[in-house]
Amino acid sequence: MRILRILVIFTVLGLLLGGCSGKKHQLFQKKETTQKEDNFFVTQKRYIIKPHDRLSIIFFEYPELSTKNKDQSESDIGIEVASDGTVMLPIVGKVLVAGRTKEDVVDLLYKKYSDYLEKPALRVEILNQKVYVLGEVKNPGIVEMMKFRSLTPLKAIVQRGGLTDFAQRNRVKIVRGTRAHYTVLDIDLTNLNNIKDNNINLLPDDIIYVPHNGVKDFNLPLSGADPSLNWINTIFNSLTMYQVWK
């Protein structure tokens, strides 16, 4: 059922794009505004926890306090951050975690539990971090980041089955940010030097889009897009649909 929902979402996305452009596989508006920004190459940013994230909290010496136990299914592992940004934990009660990094939460919980426990060593992981791989890949969808120490564009594409025979390998696009503010990076997978230079570590919610090789060069506008050709809104809307339906 989940697979069927994913297929429906990407079918709808294809119809939306095709209906707006009148050209099969067209995604990005043609405009000479493609931009490569330094934030693609900075050291991995620390993720800020937000409501509805799912956290794994492991106490090494006190496993009974950990968020995972033998009775939990895979989909229920960890604890979800409530809408108010808090989690309810044994002994210490409600703790505000939203707006903090996982390192901040480790320090906070260590201090809180030190009032009750001796050396409460613990680890916090964010379980729901993911990237999206769309376009001409064999199995479009998400890649869970928690399975990898680091995740590069090539590794993410491989996880979704690799490229199709129709992939435009020299203009693979990485979209980073939100609908309101985003940046784009082009990667040429036919150029070994380009692959080496641009084999960046992906961040949560990055989008990898592989265009069809029969489409002209359409770049993603960073500002001033014509509302009728606002492709990035379509992409982000499709991801919202996926998150609701999954």
N, C-alpha and C positions, 0 to 999 in steps of 0.2 A: 504493500500500500504506500509506503514511504517513497519507494522508487517511482511509482506511478505519479505521485504528487510532484516529484522533482521533474519528471518528464513533461508534465502539464505546464509547469512554471516556465521551463525553457522554450516550450512550444508557444506559449503566450508571448514571451519576450520576442521570439522570432517574428510573430505576426505583427506585434507593435512596431518593430523596427522596419519590417517590410512595408507596412501600411503607410508609415510616415515618409519613407524615402522613395518608394517605388523601385528600389534596386535591391536585389537579393544580397543578403549578408552585409549591407551597408550599416555601419555603426556610428562612425565619427563624422562630424561636420567638417567639410574641407575648409581649412583656415590655417594660415601659416603662423600658428601660435603654440605649437608644441614646445614644451619647456622642460629642460632637465635641471632640477634643483638639487642643491647640496644635501637636502634632508634625506635623499635616498641612500646616501653613502656615510652618514654619521653613524657613530656607535649605536647599537640597539637601544632604543628609547625604553625607559621603564614604563610599563603599562599601568595606567591609573584604573583602579577597580571602580566599577559602576553598578548601579542597581541591576539585579537579575543576572549578574555574573554568577558562575558556580565555582565555589572554592573547595579545595581539598586541604584540610588542616590535620596534620599528622603529629601526634605526640609520641616521641620515640620511647620514653620510659613509662608512659601512661596510655597505652593503646586504647583503653576503654573510653578515653576522652576524644579520640580521633573521629573525624566526620565519616569515615568509611568503616563499615563493619561487615561481617560475613553474610548478613541477611539482606544487604542492599543489592539491587540489580545494577547492571552497568549504567543504565540511564539515570539511576538515582544516586550515583557516587557523588560524594561531596555535599555541600550545603549551599543553597541559593541565597544571594544577597537580596534582602527585601526591598520594596519600593522606596522605603525611607533610608536605604543605604546601610542597614544594620544586619547583623546575624545574631541568632540566639545560641549561646554556647553553654555547656555545662559549667557549673560553679560560678562563673563570672557574669552570666546573664547576657543582656543585650550589649553588643559592641558595634560602634560605628566603624565600618571599613571602607565605604565608598569614598572616593577622593584620595585614597592612599595607594601606594604601591604595595606589592606583596612583601617587600623588605620592611616597609613601614609597619605592616600588620604583624609580622613576626616580632618586631621590637615591642609593639604595643601589647601583644598577647603575652610575651615573656614577662613584661613588667606586671601585668594584671595577675597572671597565674603564680608569679613568685611570692605573692602574699599567702598562697595556700599550698604550694608544692615546692619541693627542693629541686632546683635545676630543671625547670620544665622545658627541655630542649624540644623544638618543634620545627616543622616545615610547612610553608603555605604555597600551594600551586593554584593557578587559575586554569580551570578545566575546559572552558568553552571558547578559548581563543582559536580562530580559524582564518583561513584565506579562501578566496573564491577563484576558481579557474573556469573561465567561460570561453565560448567561441569554438574554434576548430581543434578541439581535443576529443579523444575518443569517449570520454565519460565526464562531461562537464559537471561541476559540483564543488563541494567544499573539501578542504584538507585540514584536519585537526592538527594544531601546532604542538599540542602537548606530547605527541609521539616523537618529536624531533628535538635534538639539542639546538639545532639551527635549521631554518628552512629557506632554501634559495628558490628562485623562479624555476630553474631546471628541475629541481627535486619535486616541486609542487606539480609541474606538468607531468612528470613521470608517474606521480601518485594517481593522477586522473587518467592513466592509460596511454599517455604520450600524444603526439600530434597526429591529426588525420592527414590523408594524402592531399587535402585541399588547403592546408595551413599556409599562411603567408609568413614564412619563417624569419624574414628579415625585418619585420615591423611588429614584433610582439610587444604589447603595451602593458605597463604596470600602472594602475591608478591607485593613488594613496590619498586618503582624507575623507571628507564628508561631502554631501551634495553642495553645501555652501562654500567649501574651500577644499580644493584638491589639486594635486600635481600629477604629471604624467611623465613616464620614462619609456623610451623605445629601446628595445633590445634586438640586436641582429643575431639570430641563432645560426646564421650561415658563416659568421666571422668568428674564428676562435679567439682572436684578441678582444673583440667586443664582448664575447661571452665571459671571458676572464675578468675584464674591467668592470662589467655590470652584474656580476654574479653576487648580488647584494643579499643580505639577510632580510627576509620579508617581515613585516609587522602585522599585528592582528588587523583583520578586515581589509587588507590589501586585496585588490582585484587584478588578476592576470587575464588579459583578453587577447586571444589569438585570432586575427582577422582571416577571412577567406582570401585565397590567392587570386581570385578573379576580380577583386574590388580595387578601384583606384585608391590612391593615398589619401585617406581621410584622417585628419588630425583632430584631436579633442580640444575644443576651445577652452581656455582657462577663464575667460570672462566675456560678457557681451553676447552670449549665444542667442540665436533666434529661438523663441519659445517653441516654434513648430518643429525645430530640429534639435531640441535639447536632449541629446542622447544620454548624457550622464544621469539625468533625472530618471530616464527609463531603466537604466542599469540599477540605480539605487532602489527604485520602486520594485524591481523584480526581486532584489535581495530581501526587501521587506516582506514580499509575498512568501518567499521561501521560508523565512524565519517564523512566519505565522502558521504556515501549513505543515511544516516538517513534523 
